[in-house]
Amino acid sequence: MTSSSLSSTKKSNVSCTYRVLSDLFVLMSLLYIFSFPSANLEFGAVAGVRNISNPVSLARLVMDRTDHVMLISDGANALAAEMGVPTVDPDELVSPVAKKRWEEWSKYMGVVNHSFNVKQPVTADIPDHETVGAVVRDADGNIAAATSTGGITRKKLGRVGDSPLIGSGACCDNTLGGVSTTGYGESIAKVVLAHRALQLAGSSLDRSGGVSCDLQSAFRQSLQYMADKVGGCAGMIGIGRDGIIAKYHTTTRMSWASVDSNGKKECGITVD
């Protein structure tokens, strides 16, 4: 699976996670959300599309060219055809590794338990769920975020996880920050994880505009809340209203990369 990247014409803080494997019988779901200081929050999402190689671009069209916030399956593909969005053979989106995973694992919850409910060594062979996310803040403080995924191996046909759900797979507000999530989608959706983290950071703003609970701390607390309430592991990346990059995960690993406003580049497969 490929995913469109978010970009800015001005100096930006960028934080992103990436997984590059695709699920067999891939059904992509994603979110594209923009936040502007002078406008209402805007977002667009699509779910259940099989043959769009850059679905973030299609979600952007939902946001920009329709009166809706989410389109699914045939409706999303109809918009793609109307707008001239290129399509691909779904087989091209299925990697040999994803097919191997499909054959190795027979139960969805088996994959979930192995990947998200048990802490494995970093070098462990874990079925990938290839979520890709990005968060961007430009020099004027405008924030955008996107999340895209092929889902978890052995999911049921028609299953939609957290990725296209506003406040779960991603969330951003110029006054608070921006977040993209990855992990066990059902748990993430139950606690509305991205929104929870932003609200936690926002509730800690003092009267002078300072932050007593930064986004990094909010990530830790939100992921602990999820584990305590519904179980499961996840990861989060984001940028605070102050422009500081945050990243944290309770999954075994989470590939990530970042570029700050000074051009400093960092990457890793875990967050120390």
N, C-alpha and C positions, 0 to 999 in steps of 0.2 A: 504494500500500500504506500502511496505517496501522499503527501499532504502539502497544501499551499502554505507558504510562510507569510507571517504578518510583517509588514515593513512600515517604516516611518521616513519622511523626508527630512526630519530633523534628528539631532543627536538623541539617542534613546537609551534607556535601560532595557535589556532584553534578557529573559530567562526562559529556557525551554527544556522539556524532556522529550525523549524520542524513543520509540520502539519501531522497528522496521519490518517485522514479520507480519504475515497476513493469515487470517483464519480461513479454513476451508468453508466453502459456501458463504463467503464473506457478506455480511450485512453491515454496512458502515453507518455510524451515527456520529454526529458532531455538533458542535456549537460554534458560532462566530458572534461575538458580542462587542459592541463599541460603547464607550461612555464619553460624553462630551459635557463640559461644564455649562454650556449655554443651551443644552437640549435635553429632552427626556432620554432615559436609558433606552438603548436600542439593541436588539439582538435578532439573529435569525438562526434557524437550526433545521437540519434534515435528519431523517432516520430511515433505516431499512432500504438504502439504495445499494444496488449490487454492482453497477457498471460505471461508476464515476470515479476517475482516478484522483481528482482533486476536489473532494466534496466540500472543503471549506469555501471554495469559490462559489459553489452552488448555495451554500448557506448564506453567503454574503448577498446573493441575488434575492433570496427570500426576504432578507432585511431591507434591501434597497428598492426592490422592484415589485413587492407585493404588499398587501395590507395585513399580512399574517406574520407570526413569529416562528412557526414550525410547519413543515410539510413532510409527509412520510411516503415511502414506497412509491406507488404508481403516480401519486400527485407530485412528488418531488422530481421523479423522472420526466413527467409531463412539462414541468417548468424548465428542466434542463434542455429538453427538446425545443421548447419555445424560445429559449434564450441562446440557443446554439452552443450549449456546453458540450464539449467532446465526450464521447463515451468509449469504453474499451470492453473487450471480451472479459467477462468475470474471471475466466480461467487465468488471465494475466495477473490477477490480483492474489492468486493463491501460490504461495512459495512452497518449495519442496519440504522445507522444515515444518511449515504449518500442516501440510498433508500428513507428514510423519507423526506430528503431535495428535492429529485427529485419530489416526490409527492406533496410537499407543494408549489413549485415554478413552474410556467408554462412558464415563459419567461426568456431568457438569460439576456436581459438588465434589467429586474427587479432585478435579482440577482446582476448584476454589480452595478446598481444604489444604491441598499441597502447596498452593501458590500464596494464599493470603491468610491462612489461619495457623500456620506453623512457621516459626522463624527458622529459616534454612541457612546453611553457610553461604557466603557470597558466591562461592564457586559451584553451588548446587545446580543440578539440571532442572530448571523450573519451566513449565510451559508458558511461553510468552503470550501476552495479550495485546501487545503492540499498540498501546495508546501513544498518541503524539499530542503535545500541548505547547502553547507559546503564550507569553504575556509580554506586552510592550508598553512603555511609557515614553512619550516624546518630551521635547524640551519645554513645552507649555503645560505639561502635566496631564495630557490626555492619555487615557489608558484603553488598551484593547486586549482581548484574550480569545483564544480559540482552543478547542479540544476535539480530537478526532480519534476514532477507534474502529477496529473490526470486531471487538468483543472478545469474550473468553471462549476458549475451545470447548465444544460440546454444548453450547447454549442451545435453547430451543429456537426453532424458526419463529421469527417475529419478536424475539426478546429485545427489549430496549433497555440499556443500562443507564448510567448516570450522565454519560458524555453530552447528550443533546438537551439535558434538563437544566434550565437556568437556575443557578444557585447551587447546583450539585457538581456538574462537570466543569463549570467555569462560572465566574462572576467577577464583575469589576464595577467600580464606582470611583470617579476621580477624587472624591473626598475621603476615600478609604484605602483604595488600592485595587489590585487585580490578582486573580487566582485561577489556576488550572489544576485539575486533579487527575489522578490515575489510581487504579486499584480495584477492589471488589465493589462493583457498581451498585449492587443492591444495598449494601451498607452505606455507601456514600450518599445514595439517594434518600435513604431513610432519615439521615441526620442533616441533609442539605448542607454538605460539608463545606463547600467553597463559601457560601453565604455565611455560615456560622463563623468561620475564621475571620471574615471581613468585619462582621458585626462585633465580634469579640475585640478586635483591634480598635474598631471605631468607638466602642463603649469606654475605651481606656484613654481617649483623647482628653487632655486637660483643657482648661479654659484658655490657656495661651497657645493651644494648638500643638503642644508637645504630646509625645506618646509614652505612656507608662507601660503599655503592653504592645511591643512591636509585633509585626506580622510573623516573624519567626517564632516567637513565644505563642502567638495565637494558633499557629500550625500545630505545635506540640500539644497544646491543650485541646484543640479540636479533634485531633487524631486519638488522643487518650479518651475523650468523651465518646467517640464512635466505638472504640474497643470495649469500653465499659458498658455501653447501652445496647449495642447490637452485634458486637464482634467484628472481626475482619480487619485487614490492613489496607493501607493506602499511602499515597505520596502526594505532595503538594508543591507547586512552584508559584512564585508570585513576586510582585513589586509593591511596596508600600507607598502610601501617599507622599512619603518623604523621599521616594526614589531608591530606597534600599532594597536590594534583591533578597528574597527569602526562599528557602527550600528545605523540606524535611520529609522523611518517609518512615513508615513502620514496616513496609515491605522489605524483603531481603535485599533488594537493590532497586535503584531507580536511575537510569541513565539521564544525565542532565548536562546542559551547557549554558553559559551566561556571558554576556558582554555588558559592562557597565558604561556609564556616561563618559568615563575617561578612556574607554577603549580596552580596558582590562578584560581578557578572555580567560574563562575557567571552564573545566568540564570534569566529569567523573561518573562512576557507576554507583556510587554510594555517597551519602552525606555524612561526614564525621560529626 
